[in-house]
Amino acid sequence: MILVWLRSAISDRDAQLDYIAQDNPRAAIEQGDSIAHQVAQLVNNPGMGRAGRKQGTREQVIGRTPFIVIYRITGTHIELLRVLHGAQQWPKEVTK
């Protein structure tokens, strides 16, 4: 499986981590590392996330962080669609 970060996921991740870094740069780095490490595990086990709230998606809860990564499996690719904070309102569209 090939892991593909879509622009929306990169933008979400960067915005979330930039916000955290304003108060605690070290925490932002640690949470960014946690996201990267746990998402990389999807390559060997793409079904490990739960069924997504939007049809055709899955959700990987990133342990020890407030983040959820929304992804979909398309053939040999795992497309990371969004990186959302668990407390934020879910967007109507996650597959842009």
C-alpha positions as a Python dict, from the first residue, in 0.01 Angstrom:
ca = {
    (1, 'M'): (0, 0, 0),
    (2, 'I'): (111, 354, -77),
    (3, 'L'): (30, 634, 167),
    (4, 'V'): (-83, 957, -1),
    (5, 'W'): (-133, 1282, 190),
    (6, 'L'): (-392, 1494, 9),
    (7, 'R'): (-353, 1872, 28),
    (8, 'S'): (-654, 1902, 259),
    (9, 'A'): (-493, 1665, 513),
    (10, 'I'): (-159, 1845, 497),
    (11, 'S'): (-331, 2180, 542),
    (12, 'D'): (-537, 2051, 837),
    (13, 'R'): (-233, 1898, 1005),
    (14, 'D'): (-18, 2205, 958),
    (15, 'A'): (-288, 2441, 1088),
    (16, 'Q'): (-353, 2223, 1395),
    (17, 'L'): (17, 2194, 1478),
    (18, 'D'): (83, 2564, 1416),
    (19, 'Y'): (-193, 2648, 1662),
    (20, 'I'): (-43, 2419, 1928),
    (21, 'A'): (307, 2555, 1860),
    (22, 'Q'): (198, 2907, 1956),
    (23, 'D'): (183, 2794, 2319),
    (24, 'N'): (402, 2485, 2321),
    (25, 'P'): (636, 2414, 2029),
    (26, 'R'): (759, 2089, 2182),
    (27, 'A'): (403, 1955, 2214),
    (28, 'A'): (339, 2042, 1850),
    (29, 'I'): (647, 1846, 1742),
    (30, 'E'): (550, 1548, 1958),
    (31, 'Q'): (194, 1542, 1827),
    (32, 'G'): (317, 1577, 1469),
    (33, 'D'): (548, 1280, 1527),
    (34, 'S'): (258, 1080, 1674),
    (35, 'I'): (42, 1152, 1371),
    (36, 'A'): (318, 1051, 1130),
    (37, 'H'): (404, 732, 1320),
    (38, 'Q'): (48, 610, 1365),
    (39, 'V'): (-59, 694, 1010),
    (40, 'A'): (244, 507, 874),
    (41, 'Q'): (109, 191, 1040),
    (42, 'L'): (-185, 200, 798),
    (43, 'V'): (47, 86, 519),
    (44, 'N'): (70, -262, 672),
    (45, 'N'): (-279, -267, 818),
    (46, 'P'): (-511, -33, 625),
    (47, 'G'): (-824, -164, 795),
    (48, 'M'): (-709, -80, 1146),
    (49, 'G'): (-913, 241, 1158),
    (50, 'R'): (-1282, 235, 1237),
    (51, 'A'): (-1554, 275, 977),
    (52, 'G'): (-1587, 643, 890),
    (53, 'R'): (-1882, 872, 950),
    (54, 'K'): (-1888, 942, 576),
    (55, 'Q'): (-1949, 650, 343),
    (56, 'G'): (-1634, 509, 186),
    (57, 'T'): (-1403, 647, 453),
    (58, 'R'): (-1226, 517, 760),
    (59, 'E'): (-1105, 703, 1069),
    (60, 'Q'): (-779, 650, 1251),
    (61, 'V'): (-786, 788, 1605),
    (62, 'I'): (-437, 913, 1682),
    (63, 'G'): (-356, 790, 2030),
    (64, 'R'): (-242, 1040, 2293),
    (65, 'T'): (-360, 1329, 2078),
    (66, 'P'): (-700, 1487, 2011),
    (67, 'F'): (-672, 1408, 1638),
    (68, 'I'): (-859, 1182, 1400),
    (69, 'V'): (-729, 1114, 1049),
    (70, 'I'): (-995, 1047, 787),
    (71, 'Y'): (-878, 825, 504),
    (72, 'R'): (-1000, 605, 223),
    (73, 'I'): (-855, 300, 57),
    (74, 'T'): (-845, 309, -322),
    (75, 'G'): (-678, 7, -479),
    (76, 'T'): (-315, 17, -371),
    (77, 'H'): (-337, 364, -215),
    (78, 'I'): (-438, 493, 125),
    (79, 'E'): (-549, 852, 75),
    (80, 'L'): (-533, 1070, 385),
    (81, 'L'): (-822, 1311, 341),
    (82, 'R'): (-837, 1520, 658),
    (83, 'V'): (-673, 1560, 999),
    (84, 'L'): (-940, 1683, 1237),
    (85, 'H'): (-953, 1768, 1605),
    (86, 'G'): (-1197, 1534, 1777),
    (87, 'A'): (-1388, 1825, 1932),
    (88, 'Q'): (-1441, 2019, 1612),
    (89, 'Q'): (-1758, 2004, 1408),
    (90, 'W'): (-1729, 1749, 1130),
    (91, 'P'): (-1718, 1906, 783),
    (92, 'K'): (-1995, 1823, 536),
    (93, 'E'): (-1737, 1716, 276),
    (94, 'V'): (-1426, 1524, 370),
    (95, 'T'): (-1327, 1388, 31),
    (96, 'K'): (-1212, 1700, -153),
}
